[in-house]
Amino acid sequence: MDILNQTQLVPITSKEAIGEDILRVYQDAFIEAPYEENFSQDEVYMNLGELLDEGGNLFVRKFGNEAVALAGGFPRQDGSYWIEELAVAPDSQGEGLGRQMLKDLLLSVAGDEISAFQLRTTKNNSKAISLYRSEGFQIDDTSIVVPSRRTNGRITLDERIYLSKFLKQDAMPEKNNLKRVVVAFPSGNTTAVVFDQRLTGDRKVLNRNLMDSWKNDYPGSPEIEQCCFVTVPESEEAIAKVEMFGGEFCGNATRSVIWVLTKGQDYQGKIEVSGVNRLLDFSVKDGQVTVEMPLPIDQAVREVEEGILVQLDGIAQMVVVDSDISSASELLSELKNSNRYNLQEQPAVGVSYYDQSTEKAEFNVWVKEVDTVFDETACGSGTCAIGVALATNRKEDVYLEVIQPSGEKITVTCIWDEAQRKVVRAEITGEVNILYDGPFSLK
């Protein structure tokens, strides 16, 4: 049946005009493969309402009194027009409605001095990609990962590609810019989380550019101390993979990614992390993020001249408890430069100083890949190492609230197994706050 010629184009200019039939088109279209996203009516209403609040356009095509397709977008400050929504009810697909809705939207803003039309879609949506390319869109050389709650209730990632239709020669975007960066503040350990898929680039350069650009643009904010990518995991059980720029493990970066992906809502799952060869358990509950810390099977905790050397997957930590040291950074430099205990072979090495009377800690970490020493305002692996060292020394379970250099707290829980004579599980818990979330311009 030729539905297209029997439909009527209707502009939606207010939230009050977003009826249940429009909400159903959105829900039914995105619950289908390849998206399989389970949106509630409230979520759809919020998404479409925000589009209108941003001064955007929303159109539907109605067959009789029922909406069968929708499209929407909004102009951006750089002169481009962002196509946010394009959806066709499953029963009406294959009738040319998607192409017509796209044309309707483009024509609606044709005289507005738009420099380019831009959009994104999942990498696996071959039908949509074919449509956009046939209408003059080109695939950009960048992609990002996007978290979505699926029909089974799980949160998973899929890779989204960007497509652009340039109307002006000078509308080409800056290649240095990142599509999405979240700057998180996990217990004071400022972390840049990059969603753009740039894993093969020069990470040392990107690391420095991120830190310098943030410091330049947000001079009053805490400086970025570490950077990581979020990528699609290898295991279907995992919510995502956290890839540190140096390939090491970082508990606070992992907690940051978990908070962003779950939007701080209560959730339990597993996650992959660089420097670790197995999945780690995590949970979000009552605004706190807990993540299992990677204890190696052949756990190495030994007393040495400088303190207690704790081997975690992806990082070795020298724990110094209640001893006089000039500074953690000086001890770290001495250990690294002398290659004592073969520490230069580690992906990362840290020195964690802990004062039991004040419950305060001091941390410094060297990351081999980027050859950088970080004076940490908070450190998840260092906090874990303190717990493991004390649990091993006392031969009992340990629960500590360790005050970080930032003044925030990270809780470490270690379970001691007397039969195995070692700590069999460790996890850290703490808050994560977000300082920034959006596009990021590199200098």
Number of C-alpha atoms within 10 A of each C-alpha: 7 9 15 17 11 11 19 14 16 13 17 18 16 12 15 9 10 17 13 13 15 24 20 19 23 26 21 18 21 20 16 14 10 13 18 17 23 19 20 13 15 9 13 18 20 13 14 24 18 13 19 19 14 12 13 20 22 24 24 27 25 20 17 10 10 16 24 27 28 29 25 25 26 19 19 13 6 11 14 22 24 18 20 19 19 24 22 25 21 15 11 18 15 11 15 14 23 23 16 16 22 21 13 18 21 18 10 12 15 9 8 10 12 19 18 22 21 20 20 20 21 19 17 15 14 11 8 17 21 11 14 20 14 11 13 11 20 16 17 14 9 15 22 24 23 18 18 19 17 17 14 9 10 17 18 21 21 20 18 20 20 20 22 23 21 19 14 12 8 9 17 13 13 9 11 12 13 21 17 19 21 20 23 26 23 29 26 24 27 27 26 28 25 26 21 21 19 16 14 6 9 11 18 14 10 16 19 16 16 22 18 16 16 21 15 13 12 11 10 8 12 16 19 21 18 24 24 28 22 25 25 21 18 11 14 11 14 21 25 27 23 29 24 25 21 23 20 23 27 28 23 31 29 31 29 29 28 28 26 18 19 20 13 19 17 14 16 17 17 20 23 25 27 21 21 20 12 14 17 18 17 21 20 23 12 9 14 16 26 25 26 23 26 27 22 14 9 9 14 13 21 15 13 11 7 14 19 23 24 24 22 26 24 22 25 23 29 29 28 22 19 12 11 9 13 8 13 22 21 13 18 22 16 12 20 18 11 12 12 10 11 10 19 17 11 17 21 27 26 32 27 29 25 23 16 12 7 9 13 17 25 24 28 25 25 24 23 18 16 18 12 13 18 15 18 22 22 29 28 30 28 31 32 29 31 29 28 31 27 19 21 23 14 11 16 17 20 20 17 19 18 24 21 24 19 14 14 18 22 24 18 27 22 27 20 21 16 13 6 8 11 21 23 17 16 22 25 26 24 21 22 25 17 15 14 14 14 11 12 18 18 18 12
